[in-house]
Amino acid sequence: MTEASYTVEGMTCGHCATSVREEVSELAGVQSVDVDVESGRVTVTSDTPLAADAVAAAVTEAGYRLVA
């Protein structure tokens, strides 16, 4: 298992967190996604390390932006 944290810009509420969680959860190998709206932090636990561009694409699909 591996864990990685990302900063997501634009989340303001529980609905935002749910949208991001659902999109990132669809990536292959993801076991869990923890979203903290206040800090903008998204922590992903997965079987193997995820490609940053795949996570960025999932966050974009949810309507937000991954901060590099």
Backbone bond lengths (Angstrom), bond angles and torsions (degrees), N, CA, C in turn:
res aa  C-N    CA-C-N  psi(-1)  N-CA   C-N-CA  omega(-1)  CA-C   N-CA-C  phi
1 M - - - 1.451 - - 1.525 109.59 -
2 T 1.303 114.15 146.43 1.456 120.19 177.25 1.526 108.46 -134.64
3 E 1.328 115.77 150.43 1.461 120.85 179.90 1.522 108.56 -127.39
4 A 1.324 116.36 136.18 1.457 121.80 178.60 1.521 108.87 -138.00
5 S 1.340 115.65 144.96 1.458 120.95 178.54 1.519 109.61 -115.22
6 Y 1.316 114.91 144.51 1.458 122.49 -179.19 1.520 108.53 -133.80
7 T 1.320 116.44 156.72 1.454 121.48 174.23 1.520 108.00 -108.07
8 V 1.331 115.27 128.03 1.456 121.77 -178.69 1.519 108.36 -116.08
9 E 1.318 115.32 132.37 1.457 121.89 -177.99 1.521 110.43 -99.54
10 G 1.338 116.33 137.41 1.458 121.35 172.86 1.521 115.79 106.45
11 M 1.324 118.45 -7.43 1.464 119.79 179.53 1.529 109.57 -78.02
12 T 1.340 115.79 135.07 1.464 119.56 -178.49 1.521 114.05 -132.41
13 C 1.348 118.03 -8.85 1.467 118.68 -174.31 1.528 111.21 -153.58
14 G 1.317 115.03 179.35 1.456 121.26 178.86 1.515 112.83 -62.96
15 H 1.329 117.18 -35.16 1.464 120.24 177.67 1.525 109.99 -63.16
16 C 1.327 116.82 -40.40 1.466 121.36 177.38 1.532 109.91 -58.91
17 A 1.327 115.42 -47.12 1.463 120.65 -179.28 1.520 110.80 -60.74
18 T 1.321 117.00 -42.42 1.462 121.25 179.93 1.526 110.97 -63.31
19 S 1.325 116.82 -42.59 1.466 120.72 179.94 1.525 111.07 -61.05
20 V 1.328 116.57 -46.88 1.462 121.10 -179.95 1.526 109.85 -65.08
21 R 1.321 116.73 -45.67 1.474 121.20 -179.38 1.532 110.77 -58.41
22 E 1.326 117.24 -44.99 1.466 120.61 -178.68 1.528 112.06 -63.98
23 E 1.321 117.45 -44.13 1.476 120.26 -178.18 1.522 111.51 -68.07
24 V 1.326 117.64 -45.97 1.467 120.80 -178.26 1.528 110.09 -67.64
25 S 1.321 117.23 -34.58 1.471 121.24 179.61 1.519 112.62 -62.22
26 E 1.320 117.41 -23.25 1.468 121.02 -179.37 1.527 113.24 -76.63
27 L 1.327 118.01 -11.91 1.469 120.43 178.84 1.528 109.52 -68.52
28 A 1.315 115.88 141.90 1.463 121.40 -178.52 1.520 111.35 -59.62
29 G 1.327 115.76 131.47 1.460 121.48 175.76 1.513 115.32 89.85
30 V 1.324 118.35 -7.38 1.473 120.60 -178.63 1.522 109.56 -72.14
31 Q 1.333 115.52 128.87 1.464 122.11 179.16 1.527 111.54 -98.58
32 S 1.350 116.54 -39.32 1.462 120.05 179.74 1.524 110.15 -155.94
33 V 1.334 114.88 154.67 1.455 121.97 178.82 1.522 107.17 -135.27
34 D 1.328 116.78 121.33 1.455 122.10 178.07 1.522 108.06 -111.47
35 V 1.329 116.87 125.47 1.459 121.66 -177.02 1.523 109.68 -117.52
36 D 1.333 117.00 126.77 1.461 123.05 174.66 1.525 107.27 -112.82
37 V 1.332 116.07 103.18 1.463 121.40 -175.60 1.530 111.33 -61.69
38 E 1.321 117.30 -42.63 1.468 120.94 -176.46 1.521 112.94 -58.07
39 S 1.322 116.65 -43.55 1.464 120.15 -178.28 1.525 112.23 -92.43
40 G 1.333 116.39 -16.57 1.462 120.63 -176.15 1.517 112.78 78.52
41 R 1.324 116.91 12.34 1.466 120.94 -177.51 1.520 111.54 -88.07
42 V 1.321 114.67 135.51 1.455 122.43 175.12 1.521 106.36 -122.51
43 T 1.326 116.41 121.13 1.457 121.40 179.74 1.523 108.21 -111.43
44 V 1.327 114.42 125.61 1.466 120.83 -175.12 1.527 109.08 -117.25
45 T 1.318 115.68 128.17 1.458 121.93 173.37 1.527 106.70 -106.18
46 S 1.334 115.58 128.13 1.465 120.04 -176.42 1.527 110.44 -142.11
47 D 1.327 114.21 165.47 1.466 120.30 179.51 1.522 111.54 -63.45
48 T 1.324 116.04 -41.86 1.458 122.75 -179.90 1.528 107.95 -136.29
49 P 1.330 118.77 163.29 1.468 120.04 178.42 1.536 110.98 -57.79
50 L 1.323 115.59 140.52 1.460 121.61 179.33 1.523 110.24 -94.35
51 A 1.315 116.09 148.09 1.461 120.73 174.72 1.527 108.13 -71.26
52 A 1.321 116.62 131.83 1.467 121.34 -178.55 1.526 111.72 -58.59
53 D 1.333 117.17 -35.47 1.464 118.89 -179.74 1.526 111.61 -68.70
54 A 1.319 118.01 -30.10 1.466 121.15 177.34 1.529 110.08 -69.67
55 V 1.327 116.17 -41.28 1.468 120.39 177.73 1.528 109.32 -65.93
56 A 1.321 116.95 -43.87 1.468 121.23 178.87 1.526 110.80 -59.91
57 A 1.320 117.72 -41.41 1.466 121.62 179.53 1.529 110.67 -64.44
58 A 1.322 117.67 -40.49 1.467 121.43 179.30 1.531 110.33 -65.56
59 V 1.330 116.30 -42.41 1.471 120.72 178.94 1.526 109.95 -64.94
60 T 1.319 117.07 -41.30 1.463 121.44 177.82 1.524 110.46 -63.06
61 E 1.318 116.99 -41.11 1.470 121.70 177.99 1.531 111.20 -60.26
62 A 1.340 115.77 -32.59 1.469 120.75 178.19 1.532 111.64 -76.65
63 G 1.349 116.41 -12.90 1.465 119.83 177.47 1.517 114.52 102.52
64 Y 1.323 116.88 16.64 1.468 121.61 -177.53 1.519 109.48 -128.13
65 R 1.341 115.97 -177.96 1.451 119.19 -175.48 1.527 109.88 -129.84
66 L 1.333 115.29 130.58 1.448 121.57 174.76 1.516 108.34 -79.37
67 V 1.327 116.78 127.57 1.453 122.05 179.93 1.518 108.88 -91.05
68 A 1.330 116.45 126.18 1.475 121.30 -177.57 1.509 111.37 -70.94
